[in-house]
Amino acid sequence: MHIHIVHAHPEPASFTSAMKDMAVSVLRAQEHVVSVSDLYAMNWNPVASAADFGSRQDADYLVYALEQRYNWANGSIAPDIQAEVDRLMAANVLILSFPLYWFSTPAIMKGWIDRVLLSGLCYGGKRFYDQGGLRGKKALVACTLGGQEHMFGKDAIHGEIDAMLTPLLRGTLAYTGMDVLTPFLGYHIPYLDQKERAKILEDYSARLLSITNEAPLPMPSLDDYDHQLHPKSR
């Protein structure tokens, strides 16, 4: 299988980067094809703008999603976006690797999502969830946190981690049609000793050996909704 890793950490010697490097080694040892987009190393531009389009459907007023559709259809999307789209479309599995910033992704990762998950290709109209343009692909979030595991949960100080990641897991990855796997989370990373860090890498390595066969998280299906997207009576 082809597995593409999109990695966002500014420090090559970080633990998050070590997780990415180990993932590459483990997956290639399993004879998977592995590609990596290291966003900071690439100096990835996270800003969605009119400069992303070689031509314009409407030169006077920018509707970014509509221009994505127009430029994708006409082969005039910016070259850096095109290269990432090619990597994404070639992959069977997408891994997003990043540290949690403010209950979310780093800005550079969000900019990859904004610019690469094209309207007209990945979603559009009623082409979302199990009808999305990326259906058939799997997605795994591999995320590091500073907080301890007991800080996340139903009655915990930060609330449930699944709710925190919903905009990414459901509103982005599942929305575009991907089968979303349970995230792999490394807690309390800046404060762990080497033995504790090694245990997380060991757990991540074991997890990677099974991701191609894992069942995805439950997500909406358009079959459960009518043509106006009201829930069908049960």
N, C-alpha and C positions, 0 to 999 in steps of 0.2 A: 504494500500500500504506500501511497505518497502522503507524508505527514508534513504539514507546514507549520512552523513555529513563528509567531510574531512576538518579539521580545522588546520590552520597554523598561530598561533600567540604565541610569547614566553612568554606573560604576561597573566596569568589566570584572572587578574582583569581588563583587557583591555576592551574597548567598543566592539571590534570585538569579543572577547570571550563572552561578554554579549549578543551579537546578536546570537551567536551559542547556548548559554544556553537557550535563549528565544525560538529559533527555536525548540529545543528539546521539551520544555514544550508545546508550541502551537501545534506542530504536534502530539505529543502523546495524547493531549487532544482531537484531532480529530480522535483518535483511529488508527493512523498510527503506524507501527513498525518503530522505529528510532534507528539507530546505528551511532556511532561516532568514527572516527579515529582522535584523537588529536595528531598531528604529533610531536610537541615539547614534550608533556607529554610522548609520546611513545619513545622518543629519536630515531625517525625514521632516518635511514641511507639514505641520499639522493644521494649517489654516486653509479652510475651504473658501475659495474665492473665484472670481471670474477668470483668473489666470489659469484655472484648471481646464479651460475649454479653448480649443483651437478655432472654433466657430461658434456663432450664437444664433439660437432660434429667435431670441428677442434681445437686440442690442441695447435697448433702452431701459430694460427692467430685468434684474436678475432674480429668477426663481431657480435656486440651485438644483433642486431635484429634477425639474423639467429640463434644465440644460444638461444634466447628467444623462438623461434619457436620449436627448437629441444627439449629443456628442458621442455617446456609446454607439448609437445606431449608425452614425456617420463616420466612425473611426477617427474622431478628432479629439479624444480625451488626452489630457496631458501625459507625456511619456512616463513620468514617475508613477502615476496612477495605473497606467496600462501595465507596467511591469508587475505591480502588486496584484492586479486583477488576474494576470496570467498565472501567478503563483497560487493564488487562491483557487482558481478554477481547476488547476491541475491536481489539487490536493483532495484526498479522501477524508482527512482529519485535519482540523485546524486547532492548534494550541495557542492560547493567549497567555503569555508569561509576563507578570508585572507585580510590583508591590502596590498594595492598596493605598491610595491617596484620598483622604477626605471622603471615605466610604465609596470610592469610585476608582476609575482607572486614572493613570497619569494622563495629562493633557495630550501628550504625543500619541498615546494609544487611542484616545478618543478621536484625535485627528486622523488616524489611520482608518478608523471605522467610518468617520464622516465622509472621507474622500474615496475610499475603496469599495464600500458596500453600495454599489451604484443602483440608483433607481432605474428601473427598466431592465436590469439584469438580475439583481438580487431580490427585488420586491417591486410592487407596483399594482395598482388596482386592488383586486382581491387575491393577489399572489403573495400571500403571507402565511406564516405558520406552516402547516403541512402542505401548502400549495406554493411556498416560497421558492425563489429561484435557486437557492442553495440546498434544496432537499436532496437527501441521499448522502450528505456529508455529516460527519460528527464534529462536535466542538467540545473542547476541554479548556476550562479556565484553571491555570496554575498560579496561585496568588500567594504572596507573603504579606504578613501583618505584623505590627508591633504589639498589638494587644494579646492578652492571654485568652485561651479558649473559653474559660468560664465567663468572660465578659460578653459573650455572644450567645443569645438564647432567648426564649420566650419572655422570661422575666429578668434577663440580664441587663446590665447598664447600657449596652449599645444596641440591644434588640437582636433579632434573629439575623444571622448572616445571609440566609436565603433571601430575606426581604431586602437586605442591603444590596444584594447583587441582582435583584430582579430586573432593573433596567438593562443590564448586560445580558443575563441569561435568557430572559423571556423577551424583552423589548428589542433586542438586537439579534442574538444568535438564533433563538427559536423563531423569531419573527421572519427572518430571512429563509427559514425552512430547515435549518440544521437540527440534527438530533443532539440535544445538549446533555452532556454527561455531568455527573455529580462533580463539583469543583474539588480540586486538591488544594488544601490550605495549609500553609506553614505559619503557625502562630508564634508570636513573641520573639521573632528572629533576632533583633538587635541585642537581645539580652541572654541568648543561649550560649552554653559552652560548646566546644568542638564535638564532644560526645553526643550532645543533644542535637546538634546540627547534622551530624552523621546519621542519626536515626531517622531524621526527616528525609534525607536523601535516599536512605535505604527504603523507606516507605514509598517514596515517589517512584523509585526504580521498579518496585514490585507492582505498583499501580499501572505503570506504563506498559507492562507486559500483557495487560488484559484490556486495554482501552478499545481495541478493535472489536471486541466481543461483548462489551458492556451494554446493558439496557439503558436507554436514555431516561431522563426525567420526564414526568408527564407534562405535556403542554397542550394548548388548545388545538382542536381539529375543526376545520371548516365544516366537516360532516355533521357536527353537533349544532350548527347554526343555520337559519334560513337565509334566503337571498338578501334580506335586509340586515343580516347578522344579529338577529334576535335569537336567543336560545330556543331550540326546538323543544316542544313539549315532551315530557318524558312519561 
